[in-house]
């Protein structure tokens, strides 16, 4: 089972709404950390969270696709 934790980050530039990192802990347990920009409105934070969850649900972290192409696909499917 994979776990997800969310961090509201104050260090992100305004141009980055959110991002996700994939880690393994010391026991080999896989988990995702979603970072959400604290400079966004609550609504925009929720939208950024939903966007990052779509990446996780679509198994994007295991695909060998350039990030620019992956983001283009995700933004098309969200529209």
The first five atom37 places (N, CA, C, CB, O) and aatype in JSON, in Angstrom:
{
  "aatype": [20, 20, 20, 20, 20, 20, 20, 20, 20, 20, 20, 20, 20, 20, 20, 20, 20, 20, 20, 20, 20, 20, 20, 20, 20, 20, 20, 20, 20, 20, 20, 20, 20, 20, 20, 20, 20, 20, 20, 20, 20, 20, 20, 20, 20, 20, 20, 20, 20, 20, 20, 20, 20, 20, 20, 20, 20, 20, 20, 20, 20, 20, 20, 20, 20, 20, 20, 20, 20, 20, 20, 20, 20, 20, 20, 20, 20, 20, 20],
  "atom_mask": [
    [1, 1, 1, 1, 1],
    [1, 1, 1, 1, 1],
    [1, 1, 1, 1, 1],
    [1, 1, 1, 1, 1],
    [1, 1, 1, 1, 1],
    [1, 1, 1, 1, 1],
    [1, 1, 1, 1, 1],
    [1, 1, 1, 1, 1],
    [1, 1, 1, 1, 1],
    [1, 1, 1, 1, 1],
    [1, 1, 1, 1, 1],
    [1, 1, 1, 1, 1],
    [1, 1, 1, 1, 1],
    [1, 1, 1, 1, 1],
    [1, 1, 1, 1, 1],
    [1, 1, 1, 1, 1],
    [1, 1, 1, 1, 1],
    [1, 1, 1, 1, 1],
    [1, 1, 1, 1, 1],
    [1, 1, 1, 1, 1],
    [1, 1, 1, 1, 1],
    [1, 1, 1, 1, 1],
    [1, 1, 1, 1, 1],
    [1, 1, 1, 1, 1],
    [1, 1, 1, 1, 1],
    [1, 1, 1, 1, 1],
    [1, 1, 1, 1, 1],
    [1, 1, 1, 1, 1],
    [1, 1, 1, 1, 1],
    [1, 1, 1, 1, 1],
    [1, 1, 1, 1, 1],
    [1, 1, 1, 1, 1],
    [1, 1, 1, 1, 1],
    [1, 1, 1, 1, 1],
    [1, 1, 1, 1, 1],
    [1, 1, 1, 1, 1],
    [1, 1, 1, 1, 1],
    [1, 1, 1, 1, 1],
    [1, 1, 1, 1, 1],
    [1, 1, 1, 1, 1],
    [1, 1, 1, 1, 1],
    [1, 1, 1, 1, 1],
    [1, 1, 1, 1, 1],
    [1, 1, 1, 1, 1],
    [1, 1, 1, 1, 1],
    [1, 1, 1, 1, 1],
    [1, 1, 1, 1, 1],
    [1, 1, 1, 1, 1],
    [1, 1, 1, 1, 1],
    [1, 1, 1, 1, 1],
    [1, 1, 1, 1, 1],
    [1, 1, 1, 1, 1],
    [1, 1, 1, 1, 1],
    [1, 1, 1, 1, 1],
    [1, 1, 1, 1, 1],
    [1, 1, 1, 1, 1],
    [1, 1, 1, 1, 1],
    [1, 1, 1, 1, 1],
    [1, 1, 1, 1, 1],
    [1, 1, 1, 1, 1],
    [1, 1, 1, 1, 1],
    [1, 1, 1, 1, 1],
    [1, 1, 1, 1, 1],
    [1, 1, 1, 1, 1],
    [1, 1, 1, 1, 1],
    [1, 1, 1, 1, 1],
    [1, 1, 1, 1, 1],
    [1, 1, 1, 1, 1],
    [1, 1, 1, 1, 1],
    [1, 1, 1, 1, 1],
    [1, 1, 1, 1, 1],
    [1, 1, 1, 1, 1],
    [1, 1, 1, 1, 1],
    [1, 1, 1, 1, 1],
    [1, 1, 1, 1, 1],
    [1, 1, 1, 1, 1],
    [1, 1, 1, 1, 1],
    [1, 1, 1, 1, 1],
    [1, 1, 1, 1, 1]
  ],
  "atom_positions": [
    [[0.85, -1.18, 0.0], [0.0, 0.0, 0.0], [0.89, 1.24, 0.0], [-0.96, 0.0, 1.22], [1.9, 1.27, 0.69]],
    [[0.5, 2.25, -0.77], [1.25, 3.49, -0.82], [0.5, 4.56, -0.02], [1.46, 3.95, -2.28], [-0.73, 4.63, -0.04]],
    [[1.27, 5.37, 0.67], [0.71, 6.42, 1.51], [0.95, 7.78, 0.86], [1.32, 6.37, 2.91], [1.87, 7.96, 0.07]],
    [[0.09, 8.73, 1.24], [0.21, 10.09, 0.74], [0.21, 11.04, 1.94], [-0.95, 10.44, -0.26], [-0.63, 10.93, 2.83]],
    [[1.17, 11.96, 1.93], [1.11, 13.03, 2.93], [1.13, 14.35, 2.16], [2.32, 12.95, 3.96], [1.63, 14.42, 1.04]],
    [[0.57, 15.38, 2.78], [0.44, 16.67, 2.13], [1.13, 17.71, 3.0], [-1.05, 17.04, 1.88], [0.93, 17.75, 4.22]],
    [[1.93, 18.55, 2.37], [2.61, 19.64, 3.06], [2.25, 20.94, 2.36], [4.16, 19.42, 3.09], [2.4, 21.07, 1.15]],
    [[1.77, 21.9, 3.13], [1.53, 23.24, 2.62], [2.86, 23.97, 2.75], [0.34, 23.99, 3.4], [3.31, 24.26, 3.86]],
    [[3.47, 24.27, 1.61], [4.86, 24.75, 1.58], [4.94, 26.26, 1.4], [5.63, 24.06, 0.47], [4.29, 26.82, 0.52]],
    [[5.74, 26.91, 2.24], [5.93, 28.36, 2.12], [7.16, 28.73, 1.3], [6.04, 28.98, 3.5], [7.45, 29.91, 1.13]],
    [[7.88, 27.75, 0.8], [9.12, 27.99, 0.05], [8.96, 27.92, -1.46], [10.16, 26.99, 0.48], [9.92, 28.14, -2.2]],
    [[7.76, 27.62, -1.93], [7.56, 27.45, -3.36], [7.39, 28.8, -4.06], [6.34, 26.56, -3.63], [6.75, 29.69, -3.51]],
    [[7.96, 28.96, -5.26], [7.72, 30.2, -6.01], [6.25, 30.29, -6.44], [8.65, 30.28, -7.26], [5.57, 29.27, -6.55]],
    [[5.78, 31.48, -6.67], [4.38, 31.72, -7.02], [3.99, 30.95, -8.29], [4.13, 33.22, -7.23], [2.83, 30.56, -8.44]],
    [[4.92, 30.73, -9.19], [4.62, 30.07, -10.46], [4.38, 28.57, -10.33], [5.73, 30.31, -11.42], [3.91, 27.94, -11.27]],
    [[4.71, 28.0, -9.17], [4.52, 26.56, -8.96], [3.36, 26.37, -8.0], [5.83, 25.88, -8.4], [3.41, 26.78, -6.84]],
    [[2.3, 25.73, -8.5], [1.1, 25.53, -7.68], [1.25, 24.34, -6.75], [-0.12, 25.34, -8.58], [0.81, 24.37, -5.6]],
    [[1.87, 23.29, -7.26], [2.06, 22.09, -6.45], [3.02, 21.15, -7.13], [0.73, 21.39, -6.2], [3.32, 21.29, -8.32]],
    [[3.51, 20.19, -6.37], [4.39, 19.17, -6.91], [4.35, 17.96, -6.0], [5.85, 19.71, -7.06], [3.97, 18.05, -4.83]],
    [[4.73, 16.82, -6.55], [4.7, 15.58, -5.78], [6.04, 14.88, -5.88], [3.57, 14.65, -6.27], [6.67, 14.85, -6.94]],
    [[6.47, 14.33, -4.76], [7.7, 13.54, -4.72], [7.33, 12.13, -4.25], [8.76, 14.2, -3.76], [6.4, 11.94, -3.47]],
    [[8.08, 11.16, -4.75], [7.85, 9.75, -4.44], [9.05, 9.26, -3.66], [7.63, 8.9, -5.75], [10.19, 9.4, -4.11]],
    [[8.82, 8.7, -2.49], [9.9, 8.27, -1.6], [9.69, 6.83, -1.13], [9.99, 9.2, -0.41], [8.6, 6.27, -1.22]],
    [[10.76, 6.27, -0.63], [10.71, 5.03, 0.13], [11.29, 5.33, 1.51], [11.49, 3.86, -0.59], [12.35, 5.94, 1.61]],
    [[10.6, 4.91, 2.56], [11.14, 5.13, 3.9], [12.17, 4.06, 4.24], [10.01, 5.13, 4.95], [12.49, 3.21, 3.41]],
    [[12.7, 4.1, 5.45], [13.76, 3.17, 5.85], [13.3, 1.71, 5.88], [14.28, 3.55, 7.21], [14.14, 0.8, 5.85]],
    [[12.0, 1.48, 5.93], [11.46, 0.12, 5.91], [11.09, -0.34, 4.5], [10.24, 0.03, 6.81], [10.6, -1.45, 4.31]],
    [[11.33, 0.51, 3.51], [11.0, 0.17, 2.14], [9.56, 0.49, 1.75], [11.24, -1.28, 1.91], [9.13, 0.17, 0.65]],
    [[8.81, 1.13, 2.66], [7.43, 1.53, 2.39], [7.4, 2.72, 1.43], [6.68, 1.87, 3.71], [8.06, 3.73, 1.68]],
    [[6.65, 2.61, 0.35], [6.55, 3.7, -0.62], [5.51, 4.71, -0.15], [6.17, 3.16, -2.01], [4.47, 4.35, 0.4]],
    [[5.82, 5.98, -0.37], [4.83, 7.02, -0.08], [5.09, 8.24, -0.96], [4.87, 7.41, 1.41], [6.2, 8.48, -1.44]],
    [[4.04, 8.99, -1.15], [4.08, 10.23, -1.91], [3.99, 11.4, -0.93], [2.94, 10.3, -2.97], [3.32, 11.32, 0.09]],
    [[4.67, 12.47, -1.26], [4.49, 13.72, -0.54], [4.05, 14.76, -1.57], [5.8, 14.17, 0.21], [4.76, 15.03, -2.53]],
    [[2.88, 15.32, -1.33], [2.35, 16.38, -2.18], [2.66, 17.7, -1.49], [0.8, 16.21, -2.43], [2.29, 17.92, -0.33]],
    [[3.35, 18.58, -2.21], [3.64, 19.92, -1.72], [2.69, 20.88, -2.42], [5.13, 20.31, -1.98], [2.6, 20.9, -3.64]],
    [[1.97, 21.68, -1.63], [1.02, 22.66, -2.16], [1.51, 24.05, -1.76], [-0.44, 22.38, -1.63], [1.91, 24.27, -0.61]],
    [[1.47, 24.98, -2.69], [1.94, 26.34, -2.46], [1.03, 27.06, -1.48], [2.03, 27.11, -3.77], [-0.18, 27.14, -1.69]],
    [[1.6, 27.6, -0.4], [0.8, 28.3, 0.6], [0.34, 29.68, 0.14], [1.58, 28.43, 1.89], [-0.49, 30.32, 0.8]],
    [[0.88, 30.16, -0.98], [0.51, 31.48, -1.49], [-0.81, 31.45, -2.29], [1.62, 32.03, -2.37], [-1.33, 32.5, -2.68]],
    [[-1.34, 30.26, -2.53], [-2.58, 30.11, -3.29], [-3.79, 30.28, -2.4], [-2.62, 28.74, -3.98], [-3.72, 30.12, -1.18]],
    [[-4.92, 30.62, -3.03], [-6.19, 30.63, -2.3], [-6.54, 29.19, -1.93], [-7.34, 31.29, -3.15], [-5.96, 28.25, -2.47]],
    [[-7.47, 29.03, -1.02], [-7.9, 27.69, -0.62], [-8.43, 26.92, -1.84], [-8.98, 27.76, 0.48], [-8.15, 25.74, -2.0]],
    [[-9.19, 27.6, -2.68], [-9.74, 26.94, -3.87], [-8.62, 26.49, -4.81], [-10.69, 27.89, -4.61], [-8.67, 25.38, -5.34]],
    [[-7.62, 27.34, -5.01], [-6.5, 26.99, -5.88], [-5.66, 25.87, -5.26], [-5.62, 28.23, -6.15], [-5.12, 25.03, -5.97]],
    [[-5.54, 25.86, -3.94], [-4.83, 24.78, -3.26], [-5.56, 23.45, -3.48], [-4.7, 25.07, -1.75], [-4.92, 22.43, -3.73]],
    [[-6.87, 23.47, -3.38], [-7.65, 22.24, -3.63], [-7.49, 21.78, -5.07], [-9.15, 22.48, -3.32], [-7.35, 20.58, -5.32]],
    [[-7.49, 22.7, -6.02], [-7.3, 22.35, -7.43], [-5.91, 21.77, -7.65], [-7.53, 23.57, -8.34], [-5.75, 20.8, -8.4]],
    [[-4.9, 22.35, -7.01], [-3.53, 21.83, -7.14], [-3.44, 20.43, -6.54], [-2.51, 22.78, -6.44], [-2.79, 19.55, -7.1]],
    [[-4.09, 20.22, -5.4], [-4.12, 18.89, -4.77], [-4.77, 17.88, -5.72], [-4.89, 18.93, -3.42], [-4.23, 16.79, -5.93]],
    [[-5.91, 18.23, -6.28], [-6.61, 17.33, -7.22], [-5.72, 16.99, -8.42], [-7.92, 17.98, -7.72], [-5.69, 15.85, -8.88]],
    [[-4.99, 17.98, -8.91], [-4.08, 17.78, -10.03], [-2.99, 16.76, -9.66], [-3.44, 19.11, -10.47], [-2.7, 15.85, -10.44]],
    [[-2.41, 16.92, -8.5], [-1.34, 16.01, -8.06], [-1.89, 14.6, -7.82], [-0.66, 16.54, -6.79], [-1.22, 13.61, -8.11]],
    [[-3.1, 14.5, -7.29], [-3.72, 13.18, -7.08], [-3.95, 12.49, -8.43], [-5.07, 13.33, -6.32], [-3.79, 11.27, -8.52]],
    [[-4.31, 13.24, -9.46], [-4.46, 12.64, -10.79], [-3.14, 12.04, -11.27], [-4.97, 13.69, -11.8], [-3.13, 10.97, -11.87]],
    [[-2.03, 12.73, -11.01], [-0.72, 12.17, -11.36], [-0.5, 10.83, -10.65], [0.42, 13.17, -11.0], [-0.03, 9.87, -11.25]],
    [[-0.83, 10.79, -9.38], [-0.65, 9.56, -8.6], [-1.57, 8.46, -9.12], [-0.92, 9.81, -7.1], [-1.13, 7.34, -9.36]],
    [[-2.84, 8.78, -9.31], [-3.81, 7.78, -9.76], [-3.52, 7.26, -11.16], [-5.2, 8.37, -9.73], [-3.84, 6.12, -11.49]],
    [[-2.89, 8.1, -11.99], [-2.55, 7.69, -13.35], [-1.17, 7.04, -13.44], [-2.6, 8.89, -14.28], [-0.68, 6.75, -14.53]],
    [[-0.56, 6.81, -12.29], [0.74, 6.13, -12.22], [1.81, 6.87, -13.03], [0.61, 4.69, -12.74], [2.69, 6.25, -13.63]],
    [[1.74, 8.2, -13.03], [2.65, 9.01, -13.81], [4.11, 8.92, -13.35], [2.21, 10.43, -13.78], [5.02, 9.2, -14.12]],
    [[4.33, 8.54, -12.11], [5.69, 8.5, -11.59], [6.49, 7.31, -12.11], [5.66, 8.46, -10.08], [7.7, 7.23, -11.9]],
    [[5.82, 6.4, -12.77], [6.5, 5.22, -13.3], [6.58, 5.23, -14.83], [5.79, 3.96, -12.84], [7.01, 4.25, -15.44]],
    [[6.16, 6.33, -15.43], [6.18, 6.45, -16.89], [7.44, 7.17, -17.33], [4.92, 7.21, -17.4], [7.92, 8.08, -16.66]],
    [[7.96, 6.75, -18.43], [9.18, 7.36, -18.98], [8.77, 8.41, -20.01], [10.11, 6.28, -19.62], [9.04, 8.27, -21.2]],
    [[8.13, 9.47, -19.53], [7.64, 10.55, -20.38], [8.23, 11.86, -19.84], [6.06, 10.6, -20.41], [8.22, 12.07, -18.63]],
    [[8.74, 12.73, -20.7], [9.23, 14.02, -20.21], [8.13, 14.77, -19.46], [9.75, 14.89, -21.39], [6.97, 14.75, -19.86]],
    [[8.5, 15.43, -18.37], [7.53, 16.09, -17.51], [6.69, 17.12, -18.28], [8.24, 16.77, -16.36], [5.51, 17.29, -17.99]],
    [[7.29, 17.8, -19.24], [6.54, 18.79, -20.01], [5.39, 18.13, -20.79], [7.47, 19.54, -20.98], [4.29, 18.68, -20.86]],
    [[5.65, 16.96, -21.36], [4.62, 16.23, -22.1], [3.55, 15.71, -21.16], [5.25, 15.07, -22.88], [2.36, 15.77, -21.47]],
    [[3.97, 15.21, -20.02], [3.02, 14.69, -19.03], [2.09, 15.8, -18.53], [3.78, 14.05, -17.85], [0.88, 15.59, -18.42]],
    [[2.65, 16.96, -18.22], [1.84, 18.08, -17.76], [0.85, 18.52, -18.84], [2.73, 19.24, -17.35], [-0.3, 18.83, -18.54]],
    [[1.29, 18.53, -20.09], [0.4, 18.91, -21.18], [-0.8, 17.98, -21.25], [1.15, 18.89, -22.51], [-1.93, 18.43, -21.44]],
    [[-0.56, 16.68, -21.1], [-1.64, 15.68, -21.12], [-2.58, 15.89, -19.93], [-1.07, 14.24, -21.1], [-3.8, 15.86, -20.1]],
    [[-2.03, 16.09, -18.74], [-2.87, 16.28, -17.54], [-3.72, 17.53, -17.66], [-1.99, 16.35, -16.28], [-4.89, 17.52, -17.27]],
    [[-3.16, 18.6, -18.18], [-3.93, 19.85, -18.29], [-5.01, 19.74, -19.36], [-2.99, 21.02, -18.6], [-6.07, 20.36, -19.22]],
    [[-4.77, 18.97, -20.42], [-5.8, 18.74, -21.43], [-6.96, 17.95, -20.84], [-5.21, 18.0, -22.64], [-8.12, 18.26, -21.1]],
    [[-6.64, 16.93, -20.03], [-7.7, 16.06, -19.49], [-8.47, 16.75, -18.37], [-7.1, 14.75, -18.96], [-9.59, 16.35, -18.07]],
    [[-7.89, 17.78, -17.76], [-8.58, 18.51, -16.68], [-9.53, 19.55, -17.23], [-7.57, 19.17, -15.75], [-10.47, 19.97, -16.55]],
    [[-9.28, 19.98, -18.49], [-10.06, 21.07, -19.08], [-11.41, 20.68, -19.43], [-9.41, 21.59, -20.28], [-12.18, 21.49, -19.94]]
  ]
}
